[in-house]
């Protein structure tokens, strides 16, 4: 019922997550980021508690593949769940349970994990990967780098929607960005909980976040 991207930008030191769904307030239920640790997602027949369990494992030094393998031990209904994890460093991982509503699947790449369920077909996730491959280099010294990365993540969701997206339609979307380290002032946390066309609305909110940041930067330098 949802399609999601987790991504890491090594040059700028950013970690991000974005999701879109025909479900209400997907951002509240699906995504979580812990700066310095990683980004995770729990979706399909969502078990929200899996996000904290995955992040705790990553914080303890467990690899993402090993953490994801523990899902059946934590959840007796694991085959209804779809989860993804991308640590601050190291490989990402994902798991799509056998009983997750089709079409469902995931792709794990270098610095990227995409996952989706109840999609229109298998073209959605590759469209997201292809768009992510076009992300320009983001300068680590750019004070607006978190907003720039958020914009690219939302663009990847938009590419997934154009390829078919959620088979039921659209309703909500969200994007989170944090520094890989513990720098708090780079964060982006924007959500569209109920909207007829949530991705353009989320794009607008990211642009507003950029304007707000630019104004604060200007005020500090005057």
MOHUSUL-V508069 format. One record per pair of residues at least 4 apart in sequence whose C-alpha atoms are under 6 Angstrom apart, sorted by the first residue. I is the first residue (numbers start at 1). GAP is how many residues later the second one is. D is the distance in Angstrom with one decimal. If there is no record, write none. Layout:
# MOHUSUL-V508069
i:gap:d
I:GAP:D
I:GAP:D
This chain:
# MOHUSUL-V508069
i:gap:d
1:20:6.0
1:43:5.9
1:116:5.2
1:117:4.6
1:165:6.0
2:18:5.8
2:19:4.4
2:114:5.4
2:115:5.6
3:16:5.7
3:17:5.6
3:112:5.7
3:113:4.0
4:14:5.7
4:15:4.2
4:110:5.6
4:111:5.4
5:12:5.6
5:13:5.4
5:108:5.8
5:109:4.5
6:10:5.8
6:11:4.4
6:106:5.7
6:107:5.1
7:8:6.0
7:9:5.3
7:104:5.6
7:105:4.5
8:6:5.8
8:7:4.5
8:103:5.0
9:4:5.7
9:5:5.2
12:126:5.7
12:127:5.6
12:128:3.9
13:166:5.8
13:167:5.4
14:164:5.8
14:165:4.5
14:166:5.2
15:162:5.7
15:163:5.4
15:164:6.0
15:165:5.7
16:160:5.5
16:161:4.2
17:158:5.7
17:159:5.2
18:156:5.5
18:157:4.2
19:154:5.4
19:155:5.5
20:152:5.8
20:153:4.2
21:149:5.6
21:150:6.0
21:151:5.4
22:147:5.4
22:148:4.2
22:149:4.5
23:148:6.0
24:148:5.9
24:169:5.8
24:170:5.9
25:147:5.6
25:168:4.0
26:4:5.7
26:146:6.0
27:4:5.8
27:147:4.9
29:19:6.0
30:11:5.2
30:12:5.0
30:13:5.6
31:10:4.7
32:7:5.8
32:8:5.4
33:5:5.9
33:6:4.3
34:4:5.6
35:143:5.9
35:145:5.5
35:146:5.8
35:147:5.4
36:52:5.9
36:144:4.8
36:145:4.5
36:146:5.7
37:22:5.5
37:50:5.8
37:51:5.3
38:48:5.5
38:49:3.9
38:50:4.7
39:46:5.9
39:47:5.3
40:44:5.5
40:45:4.3
41:42:5.5
41:43:5.1
42:4:5.8
42:40:5.9
42:41:4.5
43:39:5.2
44:37:5.5
44:38:5.6
45:35:5.6
45:36:5.5
57:5:5.3
58:4:5.0
64:21:5.9
64:28:5.5
64:29:5.5
65:28:5.0
72:6:5.2
79:18:3.8
79:19:5.1
79:20:5.2
80:17:5.4
80:19:5.0
80:20:4.9
81:16:5.4
82:13:5.6
82:14:4.4
82:15:5.9
83:11:5.5
83:12:5.4
84:9:5.8
84:10:4.1
85:7:5.6
85:8:5.4
86:6:4.3
88:92:5.7
101:17:5.2
102:16:5.0
103:14:5.7
103:15:5.1
103:16:5.0
103:18:5.6
104:12:5.5
104:13:4.0
104:14:6.0
105:10:5.9
105:11:5.8
106:8:5.5
106:9:4.1
107:6:5.8
107:7:5.3
108:5:4.5
118:49:5.9
119:46:5.7
119:47:4.5
119:48:4.8
120:44:5.2
120:45:6.0
120:46:6.0
120:47:4.4
123:40:6.0
124:36:4.6
124:39:5.1
124:41:6.0
127:32:5.8
127:33:5.4
128:28:4.8
128:31:5.7
128:32:5.1
131:25:5.3
132:24:6.0
146:40:5.6
147:63:5.8
160:5:5.4
161:4:3.9
171:23:5.3
171:24:5.2
171:25:5.9
172:20:5.3
172:21:4.7
172:22:5.2
172:26:5.3
173:18:6.0
173:19:5.3
173:25:5.8
174:16:5.7
174:17:4.2
175:15:5.5
176:12:5.2
176:13:4.7
177:10:5.2
177:11:4.9
178:8:6.0
178:9:4.5
179:4:5.9
198:4:6.0
